[in-house]
Each structure stands twice: as structure tokens, then as C-alpha cells.
């Protein structure tokens, strides 16, 4: 009788473990999919952002070189860390451009570019926040029991988010 109870307890523990690990794997997989979706959306916003860089450079400011380097960095970036680093270079170049044009007299053409930049930056910031939120949720889930066991067992790894720098002033 004791052996039967012991065997039943072992089977129940195995079933619970299988269920818990399967549920954790499913949760981590869905959160990983949310990261992928957010990455695609942020990537699209970044592509739109990259299209405005030549317009800023054409506005005839001294920061045109920085803007061209930022555009080149975005164009050549392939991996996520490279893309995130290129995005930081763009942040710096756009911030430099904004500081430069802030003291100059406003021209209608430049105001139009500044307004377009403002819209693009708002969209990119929103998509970047969504991506970072998905990454944070996933990374926290990786640390919780039994997700941490499933993560080790099924090969889930921590993700890095976008480094959020001081937003450019408009």
C-alpha cells in the first residue's frame, strides 16, 4: 500500500512538473513573440526615422556630417545590438541638429521639417517604449519560478532593450 501511494505521489509530481514547465514554456514563448512583434514595429518606425535624416542634412547646418554618419550607421547595422547602437547615434545627431537650428531664424521649409521630425520622433519613442516594455516583462518572467526552470531547460535567454537617451528637444 505504501509503495502504491509513493508511486502515485511520484506520478502526480511528474504530471505537475510537466504541466508547470509546459505552461512556463508557453508563457515565455508568447512573451518572446510579443518582443518580436514590438521589434518589427520599432524597426519600421526606425526606417521612417532614417528617411528624414537626409532632409535634416539638406537643411544646410553644420551637423550635416553627423546626420550622414547616423544615416550610414543605420544603413549598415544588421544585428539588434548594432541597430540599437545606430539608433543612439541618430539620437545624438538629431539632438545636435535641433540645438543648432534652435537659435536660427525660422524659415517655413525648416519649420515643416521640424514638424515632420517631431511626428517621427514621437512615433519612434512610442514604439521603442513598447519594445522595452515587452522586453522588461519577458526578462522579469524569466526570473520567476517555474519560468526560470523552463528558461534553462528550453534555452530562453535575457533580452536587451533600447537604451533610452534624453529625448531631443523640439
TABELGI-V323022 format. One record per pair of residues at least 24 apart in sequence whose C-alpha atoms are under 7 Angstrom apart, sorted by the first residue. I is the first residue (numbers start at 1). J is the second residue. Records with the same first field share a line. If there is no record, write none. Layout:
I=J  J
//
This chain:
20=146
21=146  150
24=146  147  150
25=150
28=138
31=138
32=138
34=134
35=131  134  135
38=130  131
39=131
41=127
42=124  127  128
45=123  124
46=124
49=120
52=117
59=110
63=96  97
66=93
67=93
84=162
91=168
94=168
95=168  169
98=169  170
118=170
128=162
132=161  162
135=159  160  161
//
